[in-house]
């Protein structure tokens, strides 16, 4: 315990040492007991005029080791006066956590999700799988392994969870048995798997993986002399798209679908050819076909906006196109009874921005029709529930979950979806639906990134079942976020925006204003937690971020 005076207040810092002798003696000391029990009335704070009060507990060598630790803790920016908040700090970005990709069990009783964060030592993202009940209890790591884990997928009977994880030699597919905690690696892949999907009988897992293409070689270089150090060979590409924003150079190759036994074994490639295959494969209820989106026409690379829905026979590899129009068709999902396919798309009018519309068709591609023809919002993330479809859409800076019946009747279920686009207050987030109608989703507020929340199909009960950042953000004095509406000076249209005032804001004083305007303007901002905006406010700026027309 260090006790010292500062500005007429008495402070006390308690440090618990993970040694039985130290801990025992400290707890037995009547001098330290009040502070350890929180009854001293003192606060934890900075160091000035230190008077060390030890009652002969340690010899000099032990005391010096302890003092070194205490001073390191006291000088740490994470230690502040107890009960007092401080503004959001840059290093807080490495302390935050957020939920992503919540997958609810088939019976609606449990949720497995990705608990994400940033590693300050490597400046890189991290992710571990955690499990929590739909009521918020039993919040535990799924495997407890200290390696990246992602893409959880429940088996149809809810007894197993497949996921992708680092293995030491790349990313592989694993399966975890919930009843006895057993874990098995199923694959030995040369490239990372994506879009894991169980077969209806739970015996196989379909996934997507890059099949690399041999690079183009213009000139074969002469043999390199022993010990020579030559620069890397130049990259040669014949592709139209060879780089991607945020990813850099794209490895040459084509994504294809594979199937692997759920007990492990050799993956079998289902699709072939130099074509574009996208998104998650969907099993037909009989387990004989996979339905997917992509572009398998000869001009697929130049005709990059166009795509179709296809069905592939997993025994013969025969591929049949189920759609055929000028424009993208994508994200197919098959109805529980296996009779219909819902999908997104639009007739391409060659415009910068066009709405993704909701369509349904029979499993063989016949009987196509559009739902919600008058709905002026972009539809995303479609999933079946009984005889209707659950989806998400953005509306005035808020991402909502809604339901539409096959007759076209729509109703909102809940709002506040998002919190996974860490940085600026963009939309995002995801949800999943159980057979019972329970919905797990990432819930965001202006003051917290994504937590896991669970709602019923009617939206009457919405429970937040995690609190990933209360240990950090409840001790931060965050900027206040307020929505405003104003008239356009050009044509008097209503424009939406938000004003964030810094901690300690006094409206009678002058403050510098910072405007943060998003691009596009196809995307949208909203009242979603943003470390960037909060750091501006913590630096003393009033921040204004609008949703310009077109958002």
Order of alpha helices (4+ residues) and beta strands (2+ residues): beta-beta-alpha-alpha-beta-alpha-beta-beta-beta-beta-beta-beta-beta-beta-beta-beta-beta-beta-beta-beta-beta-beta-beta-beta-beta-beta-beta-beta-beta-beta-beta-beta-beta-beta-beta-beta-alpha-beta-beta-beta-alpha-beta
